[in-house]
Amino acid sequence: MKNILLITYYFPPCGGAPVQRWLRFLPLLVQAGNKVSVLTTKDGDYPVLDPSLLEKIPPEVEVIRTSVPKLGKLWQKITGKNEALPYGKIEGGQHASFTKRLLIWLRLNLIAPDARIVWNPSAKKKALSLLRERGSDLIITTGPPHSTHLIGLYLKRKVKVKWLTDFRDPWTKIHYLQLEKQNPLIRKLNQFWERQVVSNADVNLIISKAIADSLPEGRKQVLYNGFDPSDFTDMHYAPASDFRIKYIGQLTAGQDIEPFLIFLSEQVQKYKITNITFTFVGNVKPETKNYNFPVYNTGFVNHASAIEEMINSELLILLINDTADNLGILTTKLFEYLASQTPIMCLGPVAGEAANVITSSKAGKVFSELNSEVWEYIKTLYQNWKHGEPVRNDYDCSLWSVQQQIKTLLQIIDNETIK
């Protein structure tokens, strides 16, 4: 049995993608006989709230929360808009106010590694106190925000604790930093911290091989995301009077769905199709345009409802961020898409790891650009649906379940090199 301290900025009642990975691992870590505590934020700047996820935290897990300055409230006060602190993208856009563009410039050029670093002082103090009072066999820090890894670096040097990092995204090569100009000094500082973290951690857990290869030298282990089969229990596909295409989640930097909607609209008009709909499920604010099919927006829904939306669809859209280093992008959403058994259409690199997962699982098609092959794929699914045939994937995707991924994590935790 190991005594483990997980340090994470995002944790329920925070909702959305940032919390799913470790929320799935925690019950399995406990079942394996480990004692797990979580150090997290109290009322942090969360992208969304989903209190229903609190029920997924095992009762054996102690959750310790420390205060954090609410930059989100300051952001809203300065910008004059009721919007969350940016998550997953840092871009103002040509229509953004001068104030918002100035704030984003300040974030890019004066703050490193990210704005959530304001939590570090209280987190360091509490973590150090916990380690000195009760000890720990292992601490785990997960990012983004990658400022959380600096807490682990501090503790590693202070008390010589065994330390695992967890990279859910790249650090200096994360998609939104590739798309924005940044102060060279801040960029070099980020690169320095990245090297320090990766080289000093006992093991670095990374969600994909390409991201692992892009990080500095250090001991690395790929640990994929996975879906929780229990999330799909007693949920069943029910056909409707429309062929339902959906996009689940938010749109981050480098994800532009507008070209696809225009493309789809042209095809729908050309073939005089009247029963295709498109739905955004999540905090997405698409431009108001007239398409040749209805476009709906549910707004943010809780996790269980998002799963239900995935299942009750005929086609799910996955967008890989259009950036230079995008081969290793593997979102949590992809694995839930697989488990939903709904066909997937991915727009992204055909040589990427997401493409490999989709094609090896026979779960859909991957296209690098919008062309006639894209429409042929959609049309084939549509015709099958129209003739009453099941539009479902029946390939066994259990390889991507969290029960499979936890085996790698448990082997690392039990390895003699980190005892």
C-alpha positions in Angstrom: 0.0 0.0 0.0 1.2 3.5 -0.9 0.4 6.7 0.8 -0.2 9.1 -2.2 -0.8 12.8 -2.3 -2.3 14.1 -5.6 -1.9 17.8 -6.1 -4.2 19.3 -8.7 -5.7 22.8 -9.3 -8.8 21.4 -11.0 -11.0 19.1 -9.0 -14.8 18.7 -8.5 -17.0 20.7 -8.3 -14.9 21.9 -11.2 -16.3 20.2 -14.3 -15.2 19.5 -17.9 -12.1 17.8 -19.2 -9.5 19.0 -16.7 -10.8 16.7 -13.9 -11.8 13.5 -15.7 -8.4 11.8 -15.9 -7.7 11.6 -12.2 -11.4 11.3 -11.2 -11.3 8.0 -13.1 -8.0 6.8 -11.7 -8.8 7.6 -8.0 -11.4 4.8 -7.4 -9.0 2.2 -8.9 -6.0 3.4 -6.9 -8.1 3.0 -3.8 -9.3 -0.4 -4.8 -5.7 -1.4 -5.3 -5.1 -0.7 -1.6 -3.5 2.7 -1.8 -4.3 5.5 0.6 -4.9 8.7 -1.5 -5.3 12.3 -0.4 -6.0 15.2 -2.8 -4.7 18.7 -2.3 -6.7 21.1 -4.4 -8.2 24.6 -4.6 -11.1 26.1 -2.8 -13.3 28.0 -5.2 -10.7 28.2 -7.9 -11.0 29.8 -11.3 -12.8 26.9 -12.9 -13.9 26.8 -16.6 -17.3 25.3 -15.6 -18.9 23.8 -12.5 -20.3 20.3 -12.3 -21.3 19.5 -8.7 -22.5 16.0 -9.8 -18.9 14.9 -10.1 -18.5 15.2 -6.3 -20.4 11.9 -6.1 -17.6 10.2 -8.0 -14.9 10.9 -5.4 -14.4 7.7 -3.3 -15.3 8.3 0.3 -11.9 6.9 1.3 -10.2 9.8 -0.4 -9.4 12.8 1.8 -9.8 16.1 -0.1 -7.9 19.1 1.3 -8.7 22.5 -0.1 -6.7 25.7 0.2 -7.7 29.2 -0.8 -6.7 30.8 -4.1 -7.0 34.5 -5.3 -10.0 34.8 -7.6 -8.5 36.3 -10.7 -11.6 35.4 -12.6 -13.6 38.1 -10.7 -10.9 40.6 -11.4 -11.0 39.6 -15.1 -14.8 40.1 -15.2 -14.6 43.4 -13.5 -11.9 44.8 -15.9 -13.4 43.4 -19.1 -16.9 44.2 -18.0 -18.1 40.8 -19.2 -19.5 37.8 -17.3 -17.0 35.3 -18.7 -14.6 32.9 -17.1 -10.8 33.4 -17.0 -9.5 32.0 -20.3 -9.0 28.2 -20.3 -7.5 26.3 -23.2 -6.9 29.4 -25.3 -5.3 32.9 -25.0 -6.5 35.0 -27.8 -8.3 38.3 -28.1 -9.3 38.4 -31.7 -9.7 41.5 -33.8 -13.1 42.3 -32.3 -12.0 42.1 -28.7 -11.9 45.3 -26.7 -8.6 47.0 -26.1 -8.8 46.2 -22.4 -9.2 42.4 -23.1 -6.3 42.4 -25.7 -4.1 44.3 -23.2 -4.9 41.7 -20.4 -4.0 38.9 -22.7 -0.8 40.6 -23.8 0.1 40.9 -20.1 -0.7 37.3 -19.5 1.5 36.2 -22.4 4.5 38.4 -21.7 4.6 39.0 -18.0 3.2 35.8 -16.4 4.9 32.4 -16.4 4.1 29.6 -16.6 0.4 30.5 -16.2 -2.1 32.7 -14.3 -3.0 29.8 -11.9 0.4 30.2 -10.3 -1.3 32.4 -7.7 -2.4 29.2 -6.0 1.2 27.9 -5.4 2.0 29.8 -2.2 -0.9 28.4 -0.2 -0.6 24.9 -1.9 3.2 24.8 -1.1 2.6 25.7 2.5 -0.2 23.2 3.0 1.6 20.4 1.1 4.8 20.9 3.1 2.8 20.8 6.4 1.1 17.6 5.3 4.3 15.9 4.3 6.0 16.8 7.6 3.0 15.8 9.7 2.1 12.5 8.1 4.7 11.8 5.4 3.9 10.4 2.0 5.3 7.6 -0.2 4.6 9.6 -3.4 3.2 12.9 -4.6 1.7 13.4 -8.0 1.2 16.8 -9.7 -1.0 17.1 -12.8 -1.1 19.9 -15.3 -2.2 22.0 -17.0 -1.9 24.3 -15.2 1.8 23.5 -15.4 2.5 25.9 -12.5 1.2 23.0 -10.3 4.4 21.1 -11.2 6.5 23.8 -9.6 4.8 22.8 -6.3 6.1 19.3 -6.9 9.6 20.6 -7.7 9.6 22.7 -4.5 8.6 19.7 -2.4 11.1 17.4 -4.1 13.9 19.7 -3.1 12.6 20.5 0.3 11.7 17.0 1.7 13.2 14.6 -0.9 9.8 13.0 -1.5 9.2 10.7 -4.5 7.4 12.6 -7.2 5.4 11.8 -10.4 4.4 14.5 -12.8 1.4 14.1 -15.1 1.2 16.0 -18.4 -2.3 16.1 -19.8 -1.0 18.6 -22.4 2.4 19.9 -23.6 4.0 22.7 -21.6 5.9 25.2 -23.8 4.5 23.7 -27.0 0.9 23.7 -25.9 -1.4 24.7 -28.7 -2.3 28.2 -27.6 1.3 29.2 -27.0 2.2 28.1 -30.5 -0.4 30.5 -32.0 0.5 33.6 -30.0 3.7 35.7 -29.9 5.3 35.6 -26.5 8.1 37.6 -24.8 11.3 35.7 -25.4 12.4 36.0 -21.8 9.1 34.5 -20.6 9.4 31.7 -23.2 12.9 30.9 -22.0 11.8 31.0 -18.4 9.1 28.5 -19.3 11.6 26.3 -21.0 13.9 26.4 -18.0 11.1 25.4 -15.6 10.0 22.7 -18.0 13.5 21.2 -18.1 13.8 21.4 -14.3 10.5 19.7 -13.7 11.0 16.8 -16.3 14.6 16.1 -15.2 13.9 16.2 -11.5 10.7 14.1 -11.4 11.1 10.4 -10.6 8.7 9.6 -13.4 6.8 11.8 -15.9 3.4 10.5 -16.9 2.4 11.8 -20.4 -0.8 11.2 -22.3 0.8 10.4 -25.7 4.1 9.4 -27.2 4.5 12.5 -29.4 4.1 14.8 -26.4 6.6 12.6 -24.5 9.1 13.0 -27.3 8.6 16.7 -27.4 9.4 17.2 -23.7 13.0 17.6 -22.4 15.1 14.7 -21.2 13.8 12.8 -18.3 12.2 9.5 -17.2 9.0 9.4 -19.2 6.1 6.9 -19.4 3.1 7.2 -21.7 -0.2 6.9 -19.7 -3.2 7.2 -21.9 -6.5 8.7 -20.9 -9.4 6.2 -20.8 -13.1 6.0 -20.5 -15.0 4.6 -17.5 -17.4 1.9 -18.6 -19.7 2.7 -15.6 -20.5 6.1 -17.2 -22.2 4.2 -20.0 -24.2 1.7 -17.9 -27.9 1.7 -18.7 -27.5 4.3 -21.5 -28.8 3.2 -24.9 -29.0 4.7 -28.3 -32.4 5.9 -29.5 -32.8 7.0 -33.1 -34.7 10.2 -33.8 -36.4 11.8 -36.8 -33.2 13.7 -37.6 -29.7 12.6 -38.5 -27.9 14.2 -35.5 -24.3 15.5 -35.8 -22.8 16.8 -32.6 -19.7 18.5 -31.2 -19.1 17.9 -27.5 -17.0 20.2 -25.4 -15.4 23.6 -25.8 -13.5 25.0 -28.8 -9.9 25.8 -27.9 -7.1 27.7 -29.7 -6.5 26.2 -33.2 -10.0 24.6 -33.4 -12.2 26.2 -36.1 -15.4 24.4 -36.8 -16.8 27.1 -39.1 -15.3 25.7 -42.3 -17.0 22.3 -41.6 -20.3 23.9 -41.0 -20.1 25.8 -44.3 -19.0 22.7 -46.1 -21.9 20.7 -44.6 -24.4 23.4 -45.4 -23.3 23.4 -49.1 -23.7 19.6 -49.3 -27.1 19.7 -47.6 -28.3 22.3 -50.0 -26.9 20.5 -53.1 -28.6 17.2 -52.2 -31.7 18.8 -50.8 -31.5 17.1 -47.4 -33.9 18.4 -44.8 -33.4 16.2 -41.8 -29.8 16.8 -40.7 -29.2 18.8 -37.5 -26.0 20.0 -35.8 -25.7 20.5 -32.0 -23.0 22.1 -29.9 -22.9 20.5 -26.4 -20.9 22.7 -24.2 -19.7 26.2 -23.7 -19.4 27.1 -27.3 -20.5 30.4 -28.8 -20.6 29.9 -32.5 -21.1 32.8 -34.9 -24.7 33.4 -35.8 -25.0 32.4 -39.4 -27.7 30.9 -41.6 -26.9 27.3 -42.5 -29.1 24.9 -44.5 -29.8 22.9 -41.4 -30.7 23.7 -37.8 -27.9 24.5 -35.4 -28.6 24.0 -31.7 -26.5 24.9 -28.6 -27.3 23.2 -25.3 -24.7 25.2 -23.3 -22.8 23.4 -20.6 -24.4 20.2 -19.3 -23.2 17.9 -16.6 -21.0 14.9 -17.4 -23.7 12.3 -17.4 -25.8 14.4 -19.8 -22.8 14.9 -22.1 -22.4 11.1 -22.3 -26.1 10.8 -23.1 -25.7 13.3 -25.9 -22.7 11.4 -27.3 -24.7 8.1 -27.4 -27.8 9.7 -28.9 -26.1 10.9 -32.0 -25.4 9.6 -35.5 -22.0 11.3 -35.9 -19.6 13.0 -33.5 -17.1 15.6 -34.7 -13.5 15.7 -33.3 -11.2 18.6 -34.1 -7.5 18.3 -33.6 -5.9 21.8 -32.9 -4.4 23.1 -36.1 -0.9 23.8 -34.8 2.6 22.7 -35.7 3.0 20.1 -33.0 -0.4 18.4 -32.9 0.4 14.7 -33.6 0.2 13.8 -29.9 -3.1 15.5 -29.0 -5.3 12.9 -27.3 -8.3 14.4 -25.5 -10.3 12.8 -22.8 -13.3 13.3 -25.1 -11.9 11.0 -27.8 -12.0 8.0 -25.5 -15.6 8.7 -24.4 -16.5 9.1 -28.1 -15.2 5.6 -28.6 -17.2 4.2 -25.7 -20.4 5.9 -27.0 -20.2 3.6 -30.1 -21.3 6.6 -32.2 -19.2 7.0 -35.5 -16.5 9.6 -35.3 -15.4 12.1 -38.0 -12.0 13.6 -37.0 -10.5 16.6 -38.8 -6.7 16.5 -38.0 -3.4 14.9 -39.0 -3.9 11.4 -40.5 -0.5 10.5 -39.0 -1.5 11.6 -35.5 -2.1 9.5 -32.4 -5.8 10.3 -32.3 -6.0 9.1 -35.9 -4.3 5.8 -34.9 -6.7 5.3 -32.0 -9.8 5.9 -34.2 -8.7 3.8 -37.1 -7.3 0.9 -35.0 -10.6 0.9 -33.1 -12.6 1.0 -36.4 -14.5 3.9 -34.8 -14.7 6.3 -37.7 -12.7 8.2 -40.3 -9.9 10.8 -40.1 -9.5 13.6 -42.7 -6.7 16.2 -43.0 -9.0 18.5 -45.1 -12.5 18.9 -46.2 -13.1 17.2 -49.5 -15.4 14.9 -51.4 -14.3 11.9 -49.2 -15.6 13.7 -46.1 -19.0 14.0 -47.7 -19.0 10.4 -48.9 -18.4 9.2 -45.4 -21.2 11.4 -43.9 -23.6 10.5 -46.8 -22.9 6.7 -46.3 -23.8 7.0 -42.6 -26.9 9.1 -43.5 -28.1 6.6 -46.0 -27.7 3.8 -43.6 -29.6 5.7 -41.0 -32.3 6.6 -43.5 -32.9 3.0 -44.3 -33.2 2.0 -40.7 -29.8 0.4 -40.3 -28.0 0.9 -37.0 -25.4 3.7 -37.2 -23.2 2.3 -34.4 -19.7 1.0 -33.9 -19.5 -2.6 -32.7 -15.7 -2.9 -32.3 -14.4 -3.8 -28.9 -12.8 -0.7 -27.5 -12.2 -2.1 -24.0 -8.4 -1.6 -24.6 -9.0 2.1 -24.0 -10.9 1.7 -20.7 -9.5 3.2 -17.6 -9.3 -0.3 -16.1 -6.6 -1.1 -18.8 -4.8 2.2 -18.3 -4.6 1.9 -14.5 -2.4 -1.2 -14.9 0.4 1.0 -16.3 0.0 3.4 -13.4 0.0 0.7 -10.7 3.1 -0.8 -12.2 4.9 2.5 -12.0 3.7 3.1 -8.4 4.8 -0.3 -7.3 8.2 -0.2 -9.1 11.2 -0.5 -6.9 12.8 2.6 -8.4 10.3 4.9 -6.7 10.0 3.1 -3.4 
